[in-house]
Amino acid sequence: MKIQNNESLKKTEEAFETVSSRLFEMLGNNECLTISIDGESSHFIRINQSKVRQVGLVDEVRCSLELKINRRQTQVVFPFTGEDATDFAKAGLELSRMREEVAQFPEDPYLVLPENHGSSREVHSGDLLPVENAVDSLLPIMQGVDLAGIWASGCIFRGTSNSAGQRNWFSTDTFSLDYSLIAPNEKMVKTIFAGTSWNQDRFEKQMRESKKQLEVMEATPKTLAPGHYRTCFAPAAVASFIEMFSWDGISEASLQQGKSALGRMRQEGEKLSPKFNLSEDFRDGTVPRFNNNGEIALEWLPLIVDGRLENTLISSRTAKEYGKESNFAANGESMRSPVMSGGDLDETKLLQTLDTGLFLSNLHYLNWSDRMGGRITGMTRYACFWVEDGKIVAPIENMRFDDSLYRIFGEHLEAVSESTQFIPEIGTYEGRQLGGIRCPSMIVDAFELTL
């Protein structure tokens, strides 16, 4: 049994096209309309103490209308049923209301009108764990430990159409198990098992590795003094740093407004390590290339090349305001499909290369402590260890860090692993999120712990 089969997904797509076409026929000469749809058909399981506590199926679709008239705009969001008559009646009423409302707004000098940049359609079918098999496949290997987690699996889809004639559609099948193993001393190992094709053997292998880490977490933790430590970051920890590049970092608007953490790279020509390469890469097909305006980004855009700032993310609005050429970034100019390239370090030799220092699996609560200086603060948490002679010997007490991306990805970046790992986005706020961050492990020769 599948929650969302190909036939029902196709019907949703056809209903969206039908309602879109009928709404466009209602527009006047000076009216521009963009219609977006996003939805999911998901299976959820909540697990606590390695037992199923809640099971649910979620089918939800939302439709958004964005009306632009005479350099003014307004927007509305409402549920989408897939029934042509119902959806068209609701959309028609909202369109009439928006026409009255939009006249009350001030003119927007940087308003971007919809254009036809060419249509697109991507459908990525996965091999998901059948709903009726999920519990029997997940729970047996969890027994013997205290595990808490959330299983989410199913189809996620997005679509846009505009009055200039452009149409875009994207759908993908994904699953994720976001889980924590909890030791009697309340120390935890946290990780994610995710993908598009279920592999029982790979799942059980990862779970056994998590249990081994949990055994180490039960040892007496090592207390560290504030200072600089040689450190190995696992991919999940690296992903936390990469995410910060989307927080007033790689955005062209942020640079133009003087609030970007990468300002020194633009204004002073400062470089990071030649081992650091970051790009926006849609070739994995985990997220749609089109943004909320329906504009289609390049498949691959290098952002930082050999430590040099090569490109920034530029939305059409920013391009219009600052006289730049848009690369069709999302309105917020955050990375949608970031990839940090691998290096030349054998993943199996990470701890041997580290020798003595910290191995950090996860970082939490990251924020800028000095945005203009590129300084990031946060906490170590979940399966963070002290390593001696290339072997994990003890967990560490949670510590706060405060260090600069110009040091972490710059002068102190010593080695980057060959292999990379996809760290999925598992947020469910207003619906399951798409995409994630692909990145390697890495070693820095000095990382600052503060307290």
N, C-alpha and C positions, 0 to 999 in steps of 0.2 A: 504494500500500500504506500502511496506517495501522498503527501499533503497537497502539493500543487503539481498536477501533471501537465504535460505539454499542451494538451487540448484546452484546459481551463486557462492556462497562461496566455495562449493564443487568443482566446475569447476576450480576455481583459485588454490585450493589446488592440484588438479590433474595435472594442467598445470605446477605447480612448481615441482612436482615429476617427470614429464616427462622430463622437461628441465634438471633437476638435473641428472637423470640417463644417459641421452645422453652426458652430459659434463663429467661425471666420466669415461665414456667409452673412452674418448679422452686423458686421462692422461697417462703420462709416469710413469715408475717405481719409479722415485725419486720425483714425484710431488704429493703434498697434496692440496686438495681444500675443502674449506668450503663455502657453499652457504646459504645466508640468504634472507628472504623476510619479508617485513613489509608493512602493508597497512591499509586502512580504507574506509568505505563507510558511509559518515556522512551527516546529515542534520543540517544546521546552521541557526540561526535567530539572527540578531542584533537588540536590542531594545534600544530606547532612548526616554526619556520623556514618558515612558509607551506606545510607539507606535512602530510598526514594521518599521524599516528603511532599512533592507536588509535581503533577504532570499537566501540561496544557498545550492546546493548539491555538495559534493566533493567525487569523487571516485579516489583514488590514490594508486598505488602499486609501491614499489621500491625493486630492487633486488641488492644484494651485493655479489661479488665474492672476496674471499681471497685466494690467491695462495701462497704456501710455497715450496721453492726448495732450497736444500743445505743450510739450516739455514738462508735463506733470505725470505722476504715476501713482497707482495704488495697487494693493494686492489682497487676495483673499484665499483661504484654504478651507476645504470642506471634504467630507467623506465621499468616496467614489464607490458606487455599488456594482458597476458593470452592467446595469440595466439601462439601455439607451434612453428610454423615455424619462425614467427617474433622474438620471444624471443630467440630461439636457435641460429638463425643467429647472433643476436646482441651479445649474450653471447660468441659465438664462436670467433667472431672478438675481443672481449675484452680479451678473454683467450690468443689468439695469441699475442696481444700487451703486456699483462702482462708478458708473458714468456720472451720477449725481455727486458722489463723494469726491472724485478726483479734482473737480473744479475748486474745492476748498483748499487744496494744497498749493504751496508756493512752486514756482518754476525751478527746475533743476538744470543748471547750465551744463552739467556733464552727463546728462541722461543719454543712455545708449539705447538706440532703437534696434529692434530685431532685424536680422539680415539672414539671407539664405547662403550659408557657407558649404552647402552640400549635406545630404542626409546620411544617416548611419544606422546600422542595425547589428547588434552583437548578442548572440544567445550562447551561453556557456553551460552545457549540461554536465552535471557531476554524477558520481556514483555514491549516493548517500546511503547511510544506514537506514533500512526500513523502520518505520515507526514501531511496528509490532515487535521488532527484534532488539530495539535499543536497550531496554533494561537488562535483558539477558546477556547482551554483548558488553555492556559497560560495568555492571556491578561485580561479577565474580572476582576480577583481578583487584578490586578495591578492598576486598575483605581483609581483616587483620590490622587495619589502620583506621584512624579517624580522618575521614575525607569529607570536605565540604566543597560543593561546586555547582556550576550551572551548565547544562547541556543545551545547546541551541543548534537547530539544523533545519534547512529548508531553502526555499527560493527567495531571492531578493531581486526586485526589478525597479528600473527607473525609465522614464520617458519624457520627452519634450516635443512640442510642436509650436510653430509660430506663424503669424499671419503673412510672413514673407515667403512661406512655402517650405520651410525646413522641417524635417521630421527625424527624431532620434529615438532609439530603443535599446535598452541594455537589460539583460537578466543573467543571473548566475546562481548556481547551487553551491552552498557552503555549509560547513559544520564547525563547531568549536566546543571544546570542553575546557572551561576555565575553572581550575580546581586548586585547592590548597590541602596539603597533608599537615596535620597538627600533632605535634609531639606532646607527651604528658606535661612537659615544662612550658607548654603553650608556644614554643618556637615552631615556625612553619616553613614548609617548602611550597612555593607557589609556581605554577607553570600553566601552559596552555597546549592542548593538543587540537590541531585544526587542519582543515584542508578542504578539498572538493571531492576526493575519492576515499572512501573508508578503507582502512587497512587494519585488520584486527591484530595481526602480529606486531605491526609497528606501534600500535596503541599499547599493547601489553608490555612491549619492550620499554617504552617510555615510562610506563607506570612502575615497572620494576626499578628503573633508574631513580625515579622520584623517591621510592621507598628506601633505597640505599642512602640517598642524601638525608632522609629523615632520621635514619639511625645516627648519622654524624651530628645532627642537630640536637640529639639528646645528651651529647657530651657537655661538659662544663664549658661555658663560653669564655672566650679570651677577651679581656678588657684592653682596649687600645687607648693610648694617649693621643691627644691632638697632634697632628703633624703631617708630613708628606710620606706617602707609602707607594711602593711599587705595586701596580694593580692590574689585574686582568678583568675585563668586563665581558660577560656573556652577551649574546645578541639582544636579549630582552633589556638589559641595562643600556646597551648602546642605543637601542631604539628610543629609550626615554630621552637621551640627549638629542637624537636626531629630531624628535618631535618638537624640541624647543626652537628649531630653525623656522618653524611655522608661527611662532609667537613673536611677532615684530622682528623677524630675522631676514628671510629671503624675499620678503615682500618689497616690491618697488615703491609702493606708496609709503611704507614705513621708512625706507631710505630717503625718499624725497622730503618727508616730514621730520627728518632728523631724530627718529626714535628707534632705529634698527640696531640690533646687537652686532650687525655686520658693517656698521658705519665705518669702522677703521679700515676695512678691506676696500670699500669704495673711495673713501676720502684720502686715506693715507697710503693706499696700496699695500697694506699689510697682507701677508700670506699665511696660510695654514701649512701643515705638513704636506709634502708632495705625495705622501701615502694616502691622503684623504681625497676621495672623489665622491661627489653626491650628485644625483640626477633625479629628474622627474621622469619615471619610466612606466608607460602604460602597457608594455608588451606582454606582461603576464595575464592581462585581461581580468584583473580582480576588481577594477572600478571602471566606470564609463569614462571615455575621453571627453565627452561633452559636459559643459558646466550648466548652471541653472538658466543661462541665457540661450542654451542650445549650441554654443560655439564649441568647435572641436579642436582640442589641443594637439600638438605634435605627439607622435608615439613616444619620442624620446627627446628630452631637453637636458643637456648638461648644465648643471648649476655651479658646482665648484669642481674645477679640473686641476689635478695635481696641486691642490691647495690654493688655487687662484679663483677669485670670484669671476665666473665666466658669464653667467646670466642670472637674472632675477625673475620672479613671477610677476607678470604684468597683466592685469585685467583690462578690458576695453575701457572701463571708466577711468582707471589710472592713466591709460594711454592718452585718452582725450584731455584729461586735466593737465598732464605734464608734458605733452608733446612727444610721447614715446610710441613704439610699435607694439601692439598687443600680442602676447603669445597665448591668449585665451585662457588665462588662469581663472580660477574661481573668484567670485566677488571679494572674498576675504583674503585672497592671494596666499592661502596656505597650501602646502604640498598635499596632493591627493594620492600620489603613488610614489613615495620617495624610496630611492635605492642607494645605499652606500656600497660601493664596489668592494670586493674582496681584495686581499693582498697576496702575500707569498708564504705565510706561515701555516704549516701543517696543523690542522685542528687537533690532532692527536698529541701534539707536542706543546699545547698551550701551557699547562702547568709546569712542564719541564723548562720551558723558556722563561716563565715567570720566576721560577726557582723559589724565592721567598717573598711573601707579600700577601695581598688581598685578592680573593676571587669573589667578585660581586655578580650574583645571578640577577638581582632585581634592584631597581631604585624607585623611590616613591616621593610624592609631594614636591616635584620639581617646580622651581619658579626662578625668575631673574632676581638676583640680589643686587646686581648693578648692570642694568640692561646695556647701557652705553659701553661699559667695559667688558660686556659679554660674560659676566660672572653668573654662574648658576648655583643655586643651593637646593638641597634636598636631603633625603634620608636613605641610608642603606636599610634593606629589609628583605626577609625571606631568603634563606639559603645563601647567606654571605659568609665566607670562610676565611680562616687564616691558613696560609700554605707555607710549608717549610720543605726545602729540598725537593720541590716539585710534587709534594703530596699534601692533601688536605688533612689538617690535624685537629681543627676545632672550629666551631662556629664563632662569630664575633658578636658582641653586643651591638645593638643598633646605634649608629653614629650619624651625626649630621656632617655633610660636606659643603664646601663653598670653594669653587674653583672656576676658572675661566675656560670657555671653549677655545680661546686662543692658545691655551696650554694643553688642554685635553686633546684637541685635534690638531695642535700645532707643534710647538717645540718638544713636548714630552711624549708625543705619539711614537712609540718604538716599533710596533709590529701589528699587522692586520691579518686575520686568518684568510686562507684561500676560500673556504666555504662560507656561504651566507645562509641565513635562516629567515623565513617569513614570519614576522610577528603580527598577527592579525588584529584588526580593530574589533573589539568585542562589545562596544557600547550598545546599549539598547534604549537610550533616551529618545523618545518619539519613534522608536523602531530600531531594528537591527542595523548596524552600520556596515558599510562596505570597506574593503581594502585593508591596508596595514602598511608596515614598514619592513623592507628587506635589508638586512645588514649582517655584517660578520661579527666575530669576536675581535677584541683588540687589547693590546697591552700598552700601558703608559708607564714611564719610569718614575713618575711622581704625581700623586693625587692627594689633594689636601682635605683631611678630616679636621673639623673644627671643634666639635664637642660631642 
